[in-house]
Amino acid sequence: MTERATIPPLDVGLLVMPNASLLTLGSIVDPMRVANRHLGHRAYRWRILSDDGAPVPLTCGVHLPVDAALADAADPPPEVLAVLAGYGARDMARGRIVPALRRAARGARLIVAVDSGSWLLAAAGLMQGRRATTHWEDLEDFAARHPEVDLVPDRYVMDGRLLSAGGAGPAQDMMLTLIEARHGPALAMEVAGTFILTRRPPSESQRLAIAAGARSGGDPRVAAAIARMEGRLDTPEPVAETARAVGLSLRRLQALFSREIGMAPKDYALELRLQAARRLVADSHAPLSEIALRCGFSAQSALSRAYRARFGEPPSALRRR
């Protein structure tokens, strides 16, 4: 596309929720900033919004200044309304924010959820019947809470005017796709080159991408084994069965894990389950007995023993804090 300067500017409203990540915000804003730099004019304009117009506390401890409250963003409405959220988004998806989101979304050509922002868009009824994703840690809970959404574990999803990305990395790829659609592949390549990014396909599983990145250039069968472990947290299988499933002998899988991960596959699988349990203890209201079963432990007592051995305290201590 040669007539870059003839495309009207795109107005973007970024609703940033408390405990969102600064990296996630950058994954949306910086591709637009760099696109403007390469184009030589403001093809992308954005406003930072919060629920009440006050600065937003981010996970890194920074309080992010904002341009306006969400309720004030409807005049004029942004062409793109993006919701960025992180920890605690499920509990924030209630009260005045829900009708305010509905109003703000009426005039938007595109509605975007990044990381845990899907919780808020779904609560506002803006994802019903749509294909979407959310952060991989929330996939199971989100699917149970919102069966009306066609939830998939992809990195990012584009369904009509609804876009959703599982986290900061997928959001960068999603923004490059948006830039390419508006200005052509050459500009998208220039923006990716500025950040030295390698684009990944949208339909790639979030968990498989994480596993594949465990060791750059590593054996793909290790990545496949990790992805298999991730998908069976509630029903862990013997390591020998995992090895057979990825086409390896038990000894060969153990040797590859030792070389590439620095742990035995059995220990790594347990670590995945314990980290999942720790997230659920900290970020959900689920009973510990339920968390134990969801993370592959036969009972709450079994979870408590393994948890104490790994983290030096019972899960109840973390929940009290």
Secondary structure, DSSP 8 states (H G I E B T S, - for coil): ---GGGS--EEEEEEE-TT--HHHHHHHHHHHHHHHHHHTS-SEEEEEEESSSS-EE-TTS-EE--SEEGGGGGSS--SEEEEEE-TTHHHHSSTTHHHHHHHHHTT-SEEEEEETTHHHHHHTTSSTT-EE---GGGHHHHHHH-TTSEE--BSEEEETTEEEESSHHHHHHHHHHHHHHHH-HHHHHHHHHHTT-----TTSBHHHHHHHTTSTT--HHHHHHHHHHHTTSSS---HHHHHHHTT--HHHHHHHHHHHTSS-HHHHHHHHHHHHHHHHHHH----HHHHHHHTT-SSHHHHHHHHHHHHSS-HHHHHH-
